[in-house]
Amino acid sequence: MPRAIPLMAALALGLALTGPAQAAFNVCNKTGMSTRVALGRFDGIAWTSQGWWNIAPKTCVGLLTGPLQARYYYLYATDGALGLWQGKTRFCAAAGAKFLAQGRQDCAARHMEQLGFFEVDTGKAADWTQNLSN
């Protein structure tokens, strides 16, 4: 029984040193310009979109933590100049401020614009990194 105490202490120390959980959905900005990113998703019950994450050039940011719960996620990104990453799936987004939008309809009535997000197929992976490049 005396061995259990050192083992428990070692386990507790190991857990304390591991730090916070790593993000499960990351976006890496491979460009030379700062980008603003918005994320859309379906959680099995409702559609939501949220943003904005500012990602400095040549860096990555975690948008979601923990294991991914869906196969498909949707992104919209812009560098405010020539860089624009968009697609056909429409979500609501606030022009300049941080936002969290429930649903994909009636964007204008909620003082938001409707933007086209591109689909990211994670293949049901637990973690995903999406790169934005020129």
C-alpha positions, -999 to 999 in steps of 0.1 A, spaced: 0 0 0 29 25 6 36 25 -32 1 39 -40 8 73 -25 39 80 -46 21 67 -77 -9 89 -70 13 119 -64 32 112 -97 -1 110 -116 -14 143 -101 19 160 -109 18 146 -145 -18 159 -150 -8 193 -136 21 196 -160 2 187 -191 -15 221 -192 -48 230 -209 -64 208 -235 -53 214 -271 -77 230 -295 -95 205 -317 -102 229 -346 -73 251 -355 -69 277 -383 -34 286 -394 -28 318 -413 0 311 -438 -2 345 -454 17 377 -448 -15 396 -437 -36 394 -405 -69 376 -411 -103 377 -395 -121 343 -393 -157 333 -386 -168 297 -380 -202 281 -388 -213 247 -376 -242 223 -369 -243 207 -335 -269 181 -343 -297 204 -332 -291 239 -344 -269 259 -368 -246 286 -353 -220 310 -365 -195 330 -345 -165 352 -350 -143 370 -353 -109 355 -345 -80 377 -355 -51 356 -367 -17 372 -371 5 363 -401 23 329 -399 4 319 -367 -23 294 -357 -54 299 -335 -76 273 -318 -113 280 -325 -127 249 -307 -115 227 -279 -120 191 -272 -129 164 -297 -148 175 -328 -184 166 -327 -193 169 -364 -178 160 -398 -184 194 -415 -175 228 -403 -177 261 -423 -152 290 -424 -152 325 -438 -120 345 -437 -107 378 -450 -75 398 -447 -94 431 -455 -76 435 -488 -72 409 -515 -75 377 -494 -110 363 -491 -118 327 -483 -155 320 -489 -180 295 -502 -216 287 -509 -230 279 -474 -247 310 -460 -244 320 -424 -251 352 -405 -222 374 -394 -218 408 -378 -197 432 -399 -172 444 -374 -180 432 -339 -177 398 -323 -209 378 -327 -226 345 -320 -256 339 -343 -281 311 -338 -296 299 -370 -288 308 -406 -320 328 -416 -333 363 -411 -298 378 -408 -308 413 -419 -336 414 -392 -309 407 -367 -286 435 -380 -262 410 -396 -251 402 -431 -253 368 -448 -219 356 -459 -209 325 -479 -187 301 -458 -166 273 -473 -171 237 -462 -143 219 -443 -147 181 -443 -128 168 -413 -136 132 -422 -149 128 -386 -113 134 -372 -111 143 -336 -87 172 -344 -84 194 -375 -61 221 -387 -72 243 -416 -46 264 -434 -53 297 -451 -28 306 -478 -25 328 -508 
